[in-house]
Amino acid sequence: MGRYIFRRLLNLLPVLLGISLLVFLFLHLIPGDPAVVLLGDRATPDQVEALRERLGLNRPLPIQYLEFLGSLLRLDFGQSIFTGFPIIEEIKIRWPATFELSVAAMAIALIVGIPAGVIAAVKRNSIIDNLTMSGSLLGVSMPVYWLGLLLIYLFAVNLKWLPPSGRLGTDIGFNFEPITGFYVLDTLLQGDVALFRDAVAHLVLPAVTLSTIPLAIVARITRSTMLEVLGQDYIRTARAKGVLERWVIFKHALKNAMLPVVTIIGLEFGTLLGGAILTETIFAWPGIGKWIYDGILARDYPVVQGGVIFVATTFVLINLLVDISYALLDPRIQYK
């Protein structure tokens, strides 16, 4: 297992190198000069040239890429053109918000999606099956921005049960000092029940909105793989031996049906960690996705480069963990 993990880590290097090259080239193909954007249209050519010199934009592209690659190896993502704040510090501040939201959304997707898929497979062609599949189709097709605004209007504006945006209320969280950046965890560590409830309340609506697509996908994949496994000979043998139906479903069928589900979970979780731009924008959630989007609009090259590289690395590592988890689910898998 250790040798396999080491070999996979080595295989990740060309992937990350290719991602860094693509990100670097794509950003330089975008029309517009960041020096002009930063200084404004009234800036003189001398001012623009001086800023390009300071930012290194007037050097040949190969030299710029090598300098960019060297800074990545030192974990130096540079500074924002507009704010002057180090990119790595921005990531440290914003990534916990995205991670907390992604974990909550994925938890909802798994808690609801896997049982829904199992029940739909066991009750195949029944009303429950039809309702489950119709609901999953609706979840995939429903625009996230529309659902988010609808939930805000219903639960925040009309019923006033939940807050519409942010991570904490401005009144109750004014003196709050985060420890890890994960507000739900930090409020528990500080033993503040009121802040904990407020953090959870702010998390509910964006997490539910973000969970709809992965929930629907997990439910559909679970149903299809369960139907395939339930038709296997060893399932019929277990039933013929008089094994309880719940043991047949959960011990024999579900465990063997989880490999494709785990793959989908890894891909969806990696996507969520990349930042849900629409969800974070609608709910004013200060995460990675909204930050990168703002950097694209402002042509803030260091922000976009550092953010995308970080997101890509996270996604690749999540997929590595998914591959390793296969051996835990299926002992027949041997890593040689």
Contacts in CASP RR format, 6 or more apart in sequence:
PFRMAT RR
TARGET T0000
AUTHOR 0000-0000-0000
METHOD contacts of the structure
MODEL  1
MGRYIFRRLLNLLPVLLGISLLVFLFLHLIPGDPAVVLLGDRATPDQVEA
LRERLGLNRPLPIQYLEFLGSLLRLDFGQSIFTGFPIIEEIKIRWPATFE
LSVAAMAIALIVGIPAGVIAAVKRNSIIDNLTMSGSLLGVSMPVYWLGLL
LIYLFAVNLKWLPPSGRLGTDIGFNFEPITGFYVLDTLLQGDVALFRDAV
AHLVLPAVTLSTIPLAIVARITRSTMLEVLGQDYIRTARAKGVLERWVIF
KHALKNAMLPVVTIIGLEFGTLLGGAILTETIFAWPGIGKWIYDGILARD
YPVVQGGVIFVATTFVLINLLVDISYALLDPRIQYK
1 324 0 8 1.000
1 327 0 8 1.000
1 335 0 8 1.000
2 335 0 8 1.000
3 335 0 8 1.000
4 324 0 8 1.000
4 335 0 8 1.000
4 336 0 8 1.000
5 320 0 8 1.000
5 324 0 8 1.000
8 320 0 8 1.000
8 323 0 8 1.000
9 320 0 8 1.000
12 316 0 8 1.000
12 317 0 8 1.000
12 320 0 8 1.000
15 316 0 8 1.000
16 309 0 8 1.000
16 312 0 8 1.000
16 313 0 8 1.000
16 316 0 8 1.000
17 69 0 8 1.000
19 308 0 8 1.000
19 309 0 8 1.000
19 312 0 8 1.000
20 68 0 8 1.000
20 69 0 8 1.000
20 72 0 8 1.000
20 309 0 8 1.000
21 65 0 8 1.000
23 304 0 8 1.000
23 305 0 8 1.000
23 308 0 8 1.000
23 309 0 8 1.000
23 312 0 8 1.000
24 64 0 8 1.000
24 65 0 8 1.000
24 68 0 8 1.000
24 305 0 8 1.000
25 61 0 8 1.000
27 301 0 8 1.000
27 304 0 8 1.000
27 305 0 8 1.000
28 61 0 8 1.000
28 64 0 8 1.000
30 299 0 8 1.000
32 299 0 8 1.000
33 48 0 8 1.000
33 52 0 8 1.000
33 57 0 8 1.000
34 55 0 8 1.000
34 57 0 8 1.000
34 81 0 8 1.000
34 299 0 8 1.000
34 300 0 8 1.000
34 301 0 8 1.000
35 43 0 8 1.000
35 48 0 8 1.000
35 51 0 8 1.000
35 52 0 8 1.000
35 55 0 8 1.000
35 57 0 8 1.000
36 43 0 8 1.000
36 48 0 8 1.000
37 298 0 8 1.000
37 299 0 8 1.000
38 51 0 8 1.000
38 81 0 8 1.000
38 82 0 8 1.000
39 47 0 8 1.000
39 48 0 8 1.000
39 51 0 8 1.000
49 58 0 8 1.000
52 58 0 8 1.000
55 81 0 8 1.000
56 64 0 8 1.000
57 64 0 8 1.000
59 67 0 8 1.000
68 305 0 8 1.000
70 76 0 8 1.000
71 77 0 8 1.000
71 78 0 8 1.000
72 309 0 8 1.000
75 88 0 8 1.000
76 88 0 8 1.000
77 86 0 8 1.000
77 87 0 8 1.000
77 88 0 8 1.000
77 91 0 8 1.000
77 302 0 8 1.000
77 305 0 8 1.000
77 306 0 8 1.000
77 307 0 8 1.000
77 309 0 8 1.000
77 310 0 8 1.000
78 86 0 8 1.000
78 87 0 8 1.000
78 88 0 8 1.000
78 302 0 8 1.000
78 306 0 8 1.000
79 85 0 8 1.000
79 86 0 8 1.000
79 87 0 8 1.000
79 302 0 8 1.000
80 86 0 8 1.000
80 87 0 8 1.000
80 90 0 8 1.000
80 300 0 8 1.000
80 302 0 8 1.000
80 303 0 8 1.000
81 298 0 8 1.000
81 299 0 8 1.000
81 300 0 8 1.000
81 301 0 8 1.000
81 302 0 8 1.000
81 303 0 8 1.000
82 298 0 8 1.000
82 300 0 8 1.000
87 302 0 8 1.000
87 303 0 8 1.000
87 306 0 8 1.000
87 307 0 8 1.000
90 291 0 8 1.000
90 303 0 8 1.000
91 288 0 8 1.000
91 306 0 8 1.000
91 307 0 8 1.000
91 310 0 8 1.000
93 181 0 8 1.000
93 286 0 8 1.000
94 286 0 8 1.000
94 287 0 8 1.000
94 288 0 8 1.000
94 291 0 8 1.000
95 287 0 8 1.000
95 288 0 8 1.000
95 310 0 8 1.000
96 178 0 8 1.000
96 180 0 8 1.000
96 181 0 8 1.000
96 182 0 8 1.000
97 167 0 8 1.000
97 181 0 8 1.000
97 183 0 8 1.000
97 285 0 8 1.000
97 286 0 8 1.000
97 287 0 8 1.000
97 288 0 8 1.000
98 272 0 8 1.000
98 273 0 8 1.000
98 274 0 8 1.000
98 275 0 8 1.000
98 276 0 8 1.000
98 280 0 8 1.000
98 285 0 8 1.000
98 287 0 8 1.000
98 288 0 8 1.000
98 289 0 8 1.000
99 182 0 8 1.000
99 273 0 8 1.000
100 181 0 8 1.000
100 182 0 8 1.000
100 183 0 8 1.000
100 184 0 8 1.000
100 203 0 8 1.000
101 203 0 8 1.000
101 206 0 8 1.000
101 207 0 8 1.000
101 210 0 8 1.000
101 272 0 8 1.000
101 276 0 8 1.000
101 279 0 8 1.000
101 280 0 8 1.000
101 285 0 8 1.000
101 287 0 8 1.000
102 210 0 8 1.000
102 269 0 8 1.000
102 270 0 8 1.000
102 272 0 8 1.000
102 273 0 8 1.000
102 274 0 8 1.000
102 275 0 8 1.000
102 276 0 8 1.000
104 203 0 8 1.000
104 207 0 8 1.000
104 211 0 8 1.000
105 206 0 8 1.000
105 207 0 8 1.000
105 208 0 8 1.000
105 210 0 8 1.000
105 211 0 8 1.000
105 214 0 8 1.000
105 272 0 8 1.000
106 211 0 8 1.000
106 214 0 8 1.000
106 265 0 8 1.000
106 268 0 8 1.000
106 269 0 8 1.000
106 272 0 8 1.000
108 207 0 8 1.000
108 208 0 8 1.000
108 211 0 8 1.000
108 215 0 8 1.000
109 211 0 8 1.000
109 214 0 8 1.000
109 215 0 8 1.000
109 218 0 8 1.000
109 268 0 8 1.000
110 218 0 8 1.000
110 265 0 8 1.000
112 211 0 8 1.000
112 215 0 8 1.000
112 219 0 8 1.000
113 215 0 8 1.000
113 218 0 8 1.000
113 219 0 8 1.000
113 222 0 8 1.000
114 218 0 8 1.000
114 219 0 8 1.000
114 222 0 8 1.000
114 261 0 8 1.000
116 132 0 8 1.000
116 136 0 8 1.000
116 219 0 8 1.000
116 222 0 8 1.000
116 223 0 8 1.000
117 132 0 8 1.000
117 218 0 8 1.000
117 219 0 8 1.000
117 220 0 8 1.000
117 222 0 8 1.000
117 223 0 8 1.000
117 226 0 8 1.000
118 222 0 8 1.000
118 223 0 8 1.000
118 226 0 8 1.000
118 249 0 8 1.000
118 250 0 8 1.000
118 254 0 8 1.000
119 128 0 8 1.000
119 132 0 8 1.000
120 128 0 8 1.000
120 129 0 8 1.000
120 132 0 8 1.000
120 133 0 8 1.000
120 219 0 8 1.000
120 223 0 8 1.000
121 129 0 8 1.000
121 222 0 8 1.000
121 223 0 8 1.000
121 224 0 8 1.000
121 226 0 8 1.000
121 227 0 8 1.000
121 230 0 8 1.000
122 226 0 8 1.000
122 230 0 8 1.000
122 249 0 8 1.000
123 129 0 8 1.000
124 227 0 8 1.000
129 223 0 8 1.000
132 219 0 8 1.000
132 223 0 8 1.000
133 220 0 8 1.000
133 223 0 8 1.000
135 216 0 8 1.000
136 215 0 8 1.000
136 216 0 8 1.000
136 217 0 8 1.000
136 219 0 8 1.000
136 220 0 8 1.000
137 216 0 8 1.000
138 216 0 8 1.000
139 212 0 8 1.000
139 213 0 8 1.000
139 215 0 8 1.000
139 216 0 8 1.000
140 212 0 8 1.000
140 213 0 8 1.000
140 216 0 8 1.000
140 217 0 8 1.000
142 212 0 8 1.000
144 209 0 8 1.000
144 210 0 8 1.000
144 212 0 8 1.000
144 213 0 8 1.000
144 276 0 8 1.000
144 278 0 8 1.000
144 279 0 8 1.000
145 278 0 8 1.000
145 282 0 8 1.000
147 209 0 8 1.000
147 212 0 8 1.000
148 205 0 8 1.000
148 206 0 8 1.000
148 209 0 8 1.000
148 279 0 8 1.000
148 282 0 8 1.000
148 283 0 8 1.000
149 282 0 8 1.000
151 205 0 8 1.000
151 208 0 8 1.000
151 209 0 8 1.000
152 164 0 8 1.000
152 165 0 8 1.000
152 205 0 8 1.000
152 282 0 8 1.000
152 283 0 8 1.000
155 161 0 8 1.000
155 162 0 8 1.000
155 205 0 8 1.000
156 162 0 8 1.000
156 163 0 8 1.000
156 164 0 8 1.000
156 205 0 8 1.000
157 164 0 8 1.000
162 201 0 8 1.000
162 202 0 8 1.000
162 204 0 8 1.000
162 205 0 8 1.000
163 169 0 8 1.000
163 198 0 8 1.000
163 201 0 8 1.000
163 202 0 8 1.000
163 205 0 8 1.000
164 205 0 8 1.000
164 283 0 8 1.000
165 202 0 8 1.000
165 282 0 8 1.000
165 283 0 8 1.000
165 284 0 8 1.000
165 285 0 8 1.000
166 202 0 8 1.000
166 283 0 8 1.000
166 284 0 8 1.000
166 285 0 8 1.000
166 286 0 8 1.000
167 183 0 8 1.000
167 199 0 8 1.000
167 202 0 8 1.000
167 203 0 8 1.000
167 285 0 8 1.000
167 286 0 8 1.000
168 176 0 8 1.000
168 183 0 8 1.000
168 195 0 8 1.000
168 198 0 8 1.000
168 199 0 8 1.000
168 202 0 8 1.000
169 198 0 8 1.000
169 202 0 8 1.000
172 194 0 8 1.000
172 195 0 8 1.000
172 198 0 8 1.000
173 195 0 8 1.000
173 198 0 8 1.000
176 183 0 8 1.000
176 186 0 8 1.000
176 187 0 8 1.000
176 195 0 8 1.000
178 186 0 8 1.000
179 185 0 8 1.000
179 186 0 8 1.000
179 189 0 8 1.000
179 190 0 8 1.000
180 186 0 8 1.000
180 189 0 8 1.000
183 199 0 8 1.000
183 202 0 8 1.000
183 203 0 8 1.000
184 196 0 8 1.000
184 199 0 8 1.000
184 200 0 8 1.000
184 203 0 8 1.000
187 195 0 8 1.000
187 196 0 8 1.000
187 198 0 8 1.000
187 199 0 8 1.000
188 196 0 8 1.000
205 283 0 8 1.000
206 279 0 8 1.000
206 280 0 8 1.000
206 282 0 8 1.000
206 283 0 8 1.000
206 285 0 8 1.000
209 279 0 8 1.000
209 282 0 8 1.000
209 283 0 8 1.000
210 272 0 8 1.000
210 276 0 8 1.000
210 279 0 8 1.000
213 268 0 8 1.000
214 265 0 8 1.000
214 268 0 8 1.000
214 269 0 8 1.000
214 272 0 8 1.000
217 264 0 8 1.000
217 268 0 8 1.000
218 261 0 8 1.000
218 264 0 8 1.000
218 265 0 8 1.000
218 268 0 8 1.000
221 260 0 8 1.000
221 261 0 8 1.000
221 264 0 8 1.000
222 257 0 8 1.000
222 261 0 8 1.000
225 257 0 8 1.000
225 258 0 8 1.000
225 259 0 8 1.000
225 260 0 8 1.000
225 261 0 8 1.000
226 253 0 8 1.000
226 254 0 8 1.000
226 257 0 8 1.000
228 257 0 8 1.000
229 235 0 8 1.000
229 253 0 8 1.000
229 254 0 8 1.000
229 256 0 8 1.000
229 257 0 8 1.000
230 253 0 8 1.000
232 256 0 8 1.000
234 252 0 8 1.000
235 248 0 8 1.000
235 252 0 8 1.000
235 253 0 8 1.000
238 247 0 8 1.000
238 248 0 8 1.000
238 252 0 8 1.000
239 245 0 8 1.000
239 248 0 8 1.000
243 252 0 8 1.000
255 329 0 8 1.000
256 330 0 8 1.000
258 329 0 8 1.000
259 326 0 8 1.000
259 329 0 8 1.000
259 330 0 8 1.000
262 322 0 8 1.000
262 325 0 8 1.000
262 326 0 8 1.000
262 329 0 8 1.000
263 322 0 8 1.000
265 322 0 8 1.000
266 318 0 8 1.000
266 319 0 8 1.000
266 321 0 8 1.000
266 322 0 8 1.000
267 319 0 8 1.000
267 322 0 8 1.000
269 318 0 8 1.000
270 314 0 8 1.000
270 315 0 8 1.000
270 318 0 8 1.000
270 319 0 8 1.000
271 315 0 8 1.000
273 288 0 8 1.000
273 311 0 8 1.000
273 314 0 8 1.000
273 315 0 8 1.000
273 318 0 8 1.000
274 288 0 8 1.000
274 289 0 8 1.000
274 311 0 8 1.000
274 314 0 8 1.000
274 315 0 8 1.000
275 287 0 8 1.000
275 288 0 8 1.000
275 289 0 8 1.000
275 290 0 8 1.000
275 292 0 8 1.000
275 311 0 8 1.000
276 289 0 8 1.000
277 289 0 8 1.000
277 290 0 8 1.000
277 292 0 8 1.000
277 293 0 8 1.000
279 285 0 8 1.000
280 286 0 8 1.000
280 287 0 8 1.000
280 289 0 8 1.000
280 290 0 8 1.000
281 290 0 8 1.000
281 293 0 8 1.000
288 307 0 8 1.000
288 310 0 8 1.000
288 311 0 8 1.000
291 303 0 8 1.000
291 307 0 8 1.000
292 303 0 8 1.000
292 304 0 8 1.000
292 307 0 8 1.000
292 308 0 8 1.000
292 311 0 8 1.000
294 300 0 8 1.000
294 303 0 8 1.000
295 303 0 8 1.000
295 304 0 8 1.000
296 304 0 8 1.000
326 333 0 8 1.000
327 333 0 8 1.000
327 334 0 8 1.000
327 335 0 8 1.000
END
